Amino acid sequence: METEDRSGGKKARVGFGKSAGAALGALFFGPLLLAGCATSPNLQSAEHLVQDNFHGKAHVVKVFPGPTQKLTGIIAENSQHQQGILWMLSNRYLLLGPVVNDKGQDITQAATEKYLPQPRKVPAGQVAPAAMQAPGFTIGHAGPLMVVFADPNCIYCHLLWEALQKPIAVGQLRVKLIPVGFLKDSSAAKAATILAAPDPAAAWAENEKGFDKSTEEGGTRPLAQIPAEDMKAVHANTALLQSSGEEATPTLLFCRKKRMVLVHGIAVSGLPALIHSLRGDVSAEGCTP
């Protein structure tokens, strides 16, 4: 069994394919073990840019020198205490996403490894038994079974959901979706509302149908009174996701070449190749034919 990241590519813990106005999201991780720095022009400019672009839903923890004089690194944190790396150019521009130098080196990844605590790697087989018992729903009628952890307010989960519909419909795979809730204040309530529905699969489909990409909000309206057992189930699902080594969505669990694989995040463009590589079903006992 093995653990992979980004469908076999080099791990990037900060995705930042997200729109600039959204809350810092799925690929921000745990508390940073560094103190904030004293007020400086760089820090003031960074705080202004982050507050402006994320509408007050994130703040700057620390700035650090970039590889060039005009580039400043930023450690930012959202309301869920998840952190990630941003870059500020000339104290005026905020760069979102991996930044690569002229040698093809990902300096965002390098900064992530230097400044943010690295998650422990957990064998996929240790996650599978609990994942198969976790509250959720399964869609599809044929093909290998894959497990997906998803947050109802996750834009990357939404894009994955859309990309999965045709392969599922034609029987290329089945998906067990495990709802979690951590990205936004409304995430857990939306996930619990979906689990409380008579048909959670249909409720999730409605969430995705009403997904607002501009605000990165799922379409579910949380119940005024959410059953305690459903909220407890969402918290348990989220804890299970955290135990996998990263609190990131979407997280996928699947079988490839008779080995179970755990992936935190996936580029939708790589989904056809991933589906083609699937061999067997995820089960509590491992990969089964």
C-alpha positions in Angstrom: 0.0 0.0 0.0 1.2 3.5 -0.6 0.3 7.1 -0.1 0.5 9.5 -3.1 -0.2 13.2 -3.5 -1.7 15.1 -6.4 -2.1 11.9 -8.4 1.5 10.9 -8.2 3.0 14.4 -8.6 5.0 16.4 -6.1 2.9 17.5 -3.2 1.7 21.1 -3.1 0.1 21.8 0.2 -1.4 25.2 -1.0 -3.6 24.9 -4.1 -4.8 28.5 -4.5 -6.7 27.8 -7.7 -9.5 29.4 -5.6 -11.0 32.7 -6.5 -9.4 35.7 -4.8 -12.5 36.6 -2.8 -13.0 33.2 -1.2 -12.0 32.1 2.3 -8.7 30.4 2.4 -9.6 26.9 1.8 -9.0 23.2 1.4 -5.3 23.1 1.2 -4.4 25.3 4.3 -3.0 23.4 7.2 -2.5 23.4 11.0 -1.1 26.0 13.4 2.3 27.5 12.6 5.0 27.2 15.2 6.5 30.7 14.5 5.8 34.1 16.1 4.6 37.0 14.1 7.2 39.7 13.1 7.3 43.3 13.9 5.4 45.9 11.9 7.2 46.7 8.6 6.2 48.1 5.2 6.2 44.6 3.8 3.9 43.3 6.6 1.5 46.3 6.3 1.3 45.9 2.5 0.8 42.1 2.9 -2.0 42.5 5.4 -3.7 45.1 3.2 -3.6 42.8 0.2 -4.7 39.7 2.1 -7.6 41.5 3.9 -8.7 43.1 0.6 -8.6 40.0 -1.5 -10.1 37.6 1.1 -12.6 40.1 2.5 -11.4 39.9 6.0 -11.6 36.1 6.2 -7.8 35.7 6.4 -4.9 37.4 8.0 -1.1 37.5 7.8 0.8 35.5 10.4 4.3 36.3 9.1 6.2 37.7 6.1 9.6 36.4 5.0 12.1 37.3 2.3 11.5 35.8 -1.1 14.1 34.7 -3.6 14.3 38.1 -5.2 14.1 41.6 -3.7 10.7 42.3 -5.1 9.1 39.1 -4.0 8.0 38.7 -0.4 6.6 35.4 1.1 3.5 35.5 3.2 2.2 33.0 5.7 -1.6 33.5 5.8 -4.2 31.9 8.1 -8.0 31.6 7.7 -10.7 31.6 10.3 -10.3 27.8 10.6 -6.7 28.2 11.7 -5.5 26.7 8.4 -2.3 28.2 6.9 -0.6 28.4 3.6 1.9 30.3 1.5 1.1 33.4 -0.6 3.5 35.7 -2.5 3.5 39.5 -2.7 5.2 41.2 -5.7 6.5 44.7 -5.3 4.3 45.3 -2.3 1.4 45.7 -4.7 0.4 42.3 -6.2 -0.8 39.1 -4.5 0.2 35.9 -6.2 -2.1 32.9 -5.7 -0.9 29.4 -6.5 2.4 27.6 -7.1 5.2 30.0 -8.2 7.9 28.5 -10.3 11.3 30.0 -10.9 13.3 30.1 -14.2 14.9 26.7 -13.3 11.5 25.1 -13.0 11.6 24.9 -9.2 8.4 25.3 -7.2 9.4 28.0 -4.7 5.9 27.8 -3.0 6.5 24.1 -2.3 10.0 24.9 -0.9 8.6 27.6 1.3 5.8 25.3 2.5 8.3 22.7 3.5 10.4 25.3 5.3 7.8 27.3 7.1 4.8 25.1 7.7 4.6 21.8 9.7 4.6 18.8 7.5 1.7 16.3 8.0 2.6 12.7 8.9 2.1 10.2 6.2 -0.6 7.6 6.9 -0.8 4.3 5.0 -4.0 4.2 3.0 -4.9 0.8 4.4 -5.2 2.4 7.9 -7.9 4.8 6.7 -9.9 2.4 4.6 -11.7 0.3 7.4 -13.1 3.4 9.1 -13.9 5.0 5.7 -16.0 2.1 4.7 -18.0 2.4 7.9 -18.3 6.2 7.8 -21.7 7.9 7.2 -22.1 8.9 3.6 -23.6 7.6 0.4 -22.5 5.6 -2.7 -23.4 6.5 -6.3 -22.9 4.5 -9.5 -23.9 1.1 -10.7 -20.7 -0.5 -12.0 -17.0 -0.2 -12.0 -14.3 0.0 -9.2 -15.3 1.7 -6.0 -13.4 4.9 -5.0 -13.9 6.9 -1.7 -14.0 10.7 -1.8 -14.0 13.0 1.3 -15.7 16.3 0.3 -16.8 19.5 2.0 -20.1 21.0 0.7 -18.3 24.4 0.3 -15.3 23.1 -1.5 -14.8 24.5 -5.0 -12.4 21.7 -5.9 -14.9 19.1 -4.7 -17.5 20.8 -6.9 -15.3 20.6 -10.0 -14.5 17.0 -9.2 -18.2 16.2 -8.8 -19.0 17.7 -12.1 -16.2 15.8 -13.8 -17.3 12.5 -12.2 -20.9 12.5 -13.4 -20.3 11.1 -16.9 -17.8 8.3 -15.9 -20.2 7.3 -13.1 -23.2 7.3 -15.5 -21.5 5.0 -18.0 -20.3 2.6 -15.3 -16.6 3.4 -15.3 -16.6 3.7 -11.5 -18.6 4.0 -8.3 -18.0 6.6 -5.6 -18.6 6.5 -1.9 -18.8 10.2 -0.8 -18.0 11.0 2.8 -19.3 14.5 3.8 -17.0 16.5 6.0 -17.2 20.1 7.3 -14.3 22.4 8.0 -13.7 24.9 5.2 -16.3 27.5 6.3 -18.4 28.2 9.3 -21.4 26.8 7.4 -19.7 23.6 6.2 -20.5 21.3 9.0 -24.1 22.4 9.2 -24.6 21.9 5.4 -22.9 18.5 5.5 -25.1 17.4 8.5 -28.2 18.7 6.7 -27.3 16.5 3.7 -26.8 13.4 5.8 -30.1 14.1 7.6 -32.0 14.1 4.2 -34.1 11.1 3.2 -31.8 10.7 0.2 -28.3 12.1 1.0 -27.1 11.5 -2.6 -29.9 13.6 -4.0 -29.3 16.2 -1.4 -25.7 16.4 -2.3 -26.5 16.7 -5.9 -28.8 19.7 -5.1 -25.9 21.2 -3.2 -23.7 21.0 -6.2 -26.5 22.2 -8.6 -26.8 25.3 -6.5 -23.1 25.8 -6.0 -22.0 29.5 -6.3 -18.5 29.5 -7.7 -18.1 33.3 -7.1 -18.5 32.8 -3.3 -17.5 29.1 -3.2 -20.6 28.2 -1.3 -22.7 25.1 -1.8 -26.4 25.5 -2.4 -27.6 23.7 0.7 -29.5 25.7 3.3 -28.8 24.2 6.8 -31.7 23.0 8.8 -32.8 25.2 11.6 -32.6 22.2 13.9 -30.0 19.7 12.8 -30.3 16.2 14.3 -27.5 15.7 16.8 -26.5 12.3 15.4 -25.9 13.8 11.9 -23.8 16.6 13.3 -21.9 14.0 15.3 -21.4 12.0 12.1 -19.9 15.0 10.3 -17.5 15.7 13.1 -16.4 12.0 13.1 -16.0 12.1 9.3 -13.9 15.2 9.6 -11.7 13.7 12.3 -11.2 10.6 10.1 -10.0 12.9 7.3 -7.6 14.7 9.7 -6.3 11.3 10.7 -5.3 10.6 7.1 -2.5 13.2 7.5 -4.0 16.3 6.0 -7.3 18.2 6.4 -7.8 18.8 2.7 -10.6 18.2 0.2 -11.1 16.4 -2.0 -9.2 13.5 -0.5 -9.5 10.3 -2.6 -9.0 6.6 -1.6 -8.7 4.1 -4.5 -7.1 0.9 -5.7 -4.4 0.9 -8.4 -2.4 -2.1 -9.4 -3.7 -4.0 -6.3 -2.4 -1.3 -4.0 -4.5 1.2 -2.1 -3.7 4.8 -2.7 -4.5 7.9 -0.6 -4.5 11.2 -2.5 -5.0 14.7 -1.1 -6.3 16.8 -3.9 -6.5 16.1 -7.6 -6.4 18.1 -10.8 -9.6 17.4 -12.7 -7.6 17.2 -15.9 -5.9 14.1 -14.5 -9.2 12.3 -13.7 -9.6 10.3 -16.9 -6.1 8.8 -16.5 -6.8 8.1 -12.8 -10.1 6.3 -13.6 -8.3 4.2 -16.3 -5.7 3.1 -13.8 -8.3 1.9 -11.2 -8.1 -1.8 -10.3 -10.5 -3.3 -7.7 -12.6 -1.8 -5.0 -11.7 -0.1 -1.8 -12.7 -2.2 1.1 -12.0 -2.6 4.8 -9.9 -5.6 4.0 -7.9 -3.8 1.4 -8.3 -3.9 -2.4 -10.7 -6.5 -3.6 -11.3 -7.6 -7.3 
